[in-house]
Amino acid sequence: MRVIAVATQKGGVGKTSTTVNLAAALTLGGARVLVVDLDPQAQAGTALGVNLAGEDQLARSLGWVLQARLQGMRMPLESIWYDRSDLLADWEDAGTLHLLASEESTMTAAQDLIHKKGYQSTPVLRRMLLELQDHFDYVLIDTPPAVSSLSATALAAGDYVITVCVPEYPALKGAVATRGTVSYVKDRTGGECDPQYLGAVLNRSNPPSKWKAQEVNIRNGMLDAKLAPFLTDIRRDERISDSFAHGVPSVLRFASHPPGKMYGELMWQILGRMEQPPQKWETPDRIDGEGLR
């Protein structure tokens, strides 16, 4: 089982859409995939058609189970996950898709408890996920878009970390900060957690014919900051956000259209990097943006 945390310190860059669409792309390849929604805003759950409400459902929130674990009570994750494999009904050879759902009040309480207990509690999610080795091939974690005890917990849980950027200067700054944070996880967890930074996804990009100076500067800045951008970026496409509103990843709704193809190509590049040392990773060429405004 391989655990991938999708993280950035800048909100609104498409972190959740990246998480759920990569997860869906993996399932179409036959993998057993778990999406972990660690964001109190619970956007990954919404993107997969799950919104927790009522006492019965709150008891199935990941935030509730994290609180229990931190207080010494054992609650198996199998008792709370949601099986969303019905979304794959149109694909004969698809894998499985499950979700650990979030909810604001219980996840915020878990965040406060992690903060109170200190950095020694940061590996709590990783320890829980390691119990699921026999159930899943991949776990993708949607993380909070800010520096917090929850974001630290998410990074510590990952075997790999991917960051997300859009063609805007604040987003580049957030991605760079995330890249730097990954390098401190091993020391801060006493060697228990050692995630590998895997690269940066450029999201909501424009075709070259519409590039302006800022987008070129961001693309070159990702290289200069050693963010290791992937060769494939995700172009602006209303079908991606429209799919979010329907609770079905765009990879599944538009598998043969650009959204499905882009995320599919990105997924294969991510899997390839897992098998290669960083010095062999392919990245885009630097762009000559002279004359652009």
N, C-alpha and C positions, 0 to 999 in steps of 0.2 A: 504494500500500500504506500502510495506517495501522496504527501500533503502539500498543497500549494496555497499560500496566502496571497491574496490580491490586495495590495495595500498602497495607500498614498496619504499624505498629510493635507491634501487639498480636496475639498468636497466638490461635488458636481462635475466630475470629469468622466463619469461612466464606469466607475469601479464595479458597481453591481451588475450592469449589463455585460461587462467583460466576464465576470465570475460565472453567471448563469449560462451564458452562451458557450463558453469554453467547456463547462460541465456537460451541456447538451451535446456538443460536438464529440466529446469523449464517449458518451453513451451510444451515439450512432456508430461508433467503431466497435461496439460490443462491450465496453467497459462498465463495471459496477461503480457508480459515482455517488458520492455524498456531498451535498452543499451545506456548509455550516454558516448560518447567518449570525454573525457576532456583532452586528450593528444594532443599537437600540432602535433605530428608525425602521428596522425590519423590512428593508426594501427587497432583499433577496427572496423573502417569503412571498411578498406581493408579486414579484416577477415570476414565481412558480405557482401562483394561484392559492397561496395559503395566508390567511390573516387571522391571527389569534384574537379571540374575544370570548369573554365569559370565564368563570372560574375553572371549569373543566379543561378548557383549552390552555389557560394560563399555566396549569399544572404540567403541560407538555412543552413549556417554553425552555429553551436552552438556559436562559438566565436563572430560572428556578433551580435547574439541576446543578449549575455552577455554584450557586449559593449552598446547596445541600452538600456538595463535595467539599467545599471549603470549610464547612463546619463538621466534617467527619462522617457525614451520612452518605451511604452508597446508593446511588440510583442509576440503574443501567440505561444507557443511551437508547437501547433497543425499544424501551418502553415509551419513548417520546418522539421518535422520528416519524416523519410523514413519507409515505411511499407515493411518489409522483410518477411512477413508471407508466401510468395510464397515458401520459403525454406522448409516449413512444409507441402507441398502439399501431401507428401506420407503418412502422419499420419492423420487418420480420426478424432481423438479426441484431436488433438493438440490445443494449445492456439493461441496466436498471438505474433509476434516478431517485434518490432519497434526499430529504431535507431535515436539518435540525433548525427549527424555526425560532425566531426572536420575538420579543415583545418589550415595549419601552420600559415599563415600570420594573419588571423583574430583571431585565438586563442592566438597567441603571443601578439597581440595588447590588447586583453582582459586581459591577464595576467599582462601586464604593467599598465593597468588602475586600476585593483584591487589593485596592489601594491601601486599605487599613492594615491588611496583613503583611504588606510589603513585597519586595521583589521575589522573595522565596516562594510566593504563591503563583508567580507568573507561569510556571509549567503546568498548571492544573489542566488546561485544555489538551495539551499534548499527551499527558498521561491518560486522559479519558479516551482520546482518539486511538491510542495504541492498543486499546482493548478491542478495537474493531478490525484488526488486521485480517481476519478471516471473512469479513463481510464486504469489503470494498477494495477496488484497485486504485481509486483516486479520491481524494478529499480536496474540495476547493473551499476556501474560507473567504467570505466577504467581510471586510474589516471596517471599523469606524474611521471616518476621514479626519482624524485629529490625533494629537499626542495624548494618550490616556493609558490607564492600566489595561483596558480592553485591547487597545491596539498593540501594546507590548505582549499581551497574552497571545494574540493572533500570530505575531511574528515568531514567538517562541514555539508555537504549535507546528509551524511549517517546516518541511524539509527544504522547500524552495519558496522564494518570494518574487512576485512579479509586481512592478509598479505601473501606474497608468498616467498618461500625460495627454493634454490636448494642446492645440497650437496657441497657447496663451502663456505669457511670462510667469504669472503666479503658479500655474500648474507645473511648469518646469522646476520652479523653486521647491514645490512640494515633493516632486519626484526625487530630486536630489537629496532632500532631507531624509526621505524614506530609505534611499540607498545607503546613506551614512548610518542610519539607525540599525540596519540589519547587522552591520559589522560588530556591534556592541553586545548582541544578544548572548553569544557564547560566554563571555566573561561574566555578564550579569546573572546568568543562570548556573554558574559554577560548572560549565561544560556540559550540562544536561541537554541543552538545546543549541543546535548549531545550524541554522538555516543558511542555504546558499542563495545568494542573489542571482536571478536568472535572466533579468532584462526588463525593458520598458516597452509598453504598448503605446503607440501614438493613436489616440482615439479621436473621432470626429474630424478627421483630416479632410482636406480638399484635394481634388485631382490637380496634377501639376499645372494645368492651364489656368487654374484659379489661385495659384500661390501668390501671396504677397510677402513683403519683407519679413513680417513677424513670423509667419509659418516657416520660412526658410531659416530664420535665426533660431527658432525653436528646434528644428530638425538638426541643425548643426550644433546647437547647444547641447542636445542630448548626447551627441558624440563626444563633444569636448568635456562633458561632465562624467564621461565613462558610464553612462546609463545603459549601454549595450542595447540600443533599440532593435526590435525585430525587423526583419525585412518587410513583413506584411504589416501595414497599419489598417485601422478600421475607418473607412470613409463615412462621412455624414450620410445618413439614410433614415428617413422617417419611419421606415418599416421596423427599425430596431426599437425606437421609443413606442411605436404603436403596439408592438408585441408585448411590451411591459404592461400596458393597460389591459391586455387580454390574459395575463397570467401564463403566457406560453413564450419561451425563448424564441427569438427570431430565427435561430438555426433550425428550429423545428417547423415554424410556420412558413419559412421561405428558404428551405434547404437548397433548392436549385437556383436561387437568385443570389445577388451579390452578398447580402448579409451571411447566408449560410456558407458561401464559398470563402469569404474573408476570414470568418472565424475558424473554418476548417483548415485553411492554410496556416493560420496563426497557431492553431493547436499542434500541427505537425512540427512546426519550428520549435515550439516549447518542448515537445517530447524529444526532439533531436538534441537540444541543448542539455537535457538531462543526462545524455549519454556521452557528452563531449567536454573536454576541459575548456575553460573560457577563451583561451588563446585560439581555439578553432571555431569559435562562433562567428557566423556571417552577420555583418551589419550593413546598413545602407551606406552608399558613398556620400561624401561631403558634397554639398550643393553650392554652386557659384550663383549667388543671388544678386550680383551686381546689376544695378539699374532698376531693381524692384522697389516699390514703395509700400 
